[in-house]
Amino acid sequence: MQEDYRTWYSHHLGRDIEMLVYGNWGYPVVLFPTSMGQFYEYRNFGFTETARWFVETGKVKLYCVGSIDKDSLYAKHLHPGARIWNHVLYDKFLHEELVPGIQRECNVQKIGVGGASFGGYHALNFAFRHPEQVGHLFTMGAAFNIRSFLGNYYDDNVYFNNPPDFMPGAQNDEFHRMNIVLGTSEYDFCKGSNFQMSDILNRKGIRHQLDVTPWGDHDWPVWKDQFPRYLSMI
């Protein structure tokens, strides 16, 4: 399976963002790493290997992008206002720089996004903030409420990056054109968050799949089982 190492200089972030890209062509899927994970995390845990058939047959092209979690929501040394602002800059990097570049490279109007654990938060938050850019959303073992990272601090940036807060009032026809899968498992400590998000989507009439694996907990074996099943839905 072809692996391509790339760096993307972000003007919003003022730094290079590293990534691994798998495949020459196919529908693009951006994968976000787990909490403070690196761009090579999915390779090291054998996660990308589960997508080998989809990549080698040209059905999907994977973009495993790095995060700035250590400088944003996990940056306890920073004021909460600075943490969420750095996260906003990461979203601007995705929305205005990386994703448009992927759209041009793959000649598509929309991309797929996914991730396990905190990567699932990144994927869902981006998809629901920018549904005009996302056609497929896959989360695995994710939680979606970031308010615990910020203590009592709250402002518009927190609101608009906390899906349980902004989604009940969000209106966009593109939500109804998105393939959404919320993946969890029987003993996943994030299961409740997925049921909560599913309830929000149900109340809004947004079609989605709540997929509960009947075994396993919050760990890689579950996510590696789920991912190829979700890719088959593209």
Helices and strands as residue ranges (DSSP letters): E 3-10, E 15-22, E 27-32, H 41-44, G 48-51, H 52-56, E 60-65, G 69-71, H 80-92, I 93-98, H 99-106, E 111-116, H 118-129, G 131-133, E 134-140, G 147-149, H 156-159, H 163-166, G 167-169, G 173-177, E 179-185, H 191-203, E 209-213, H 220-231
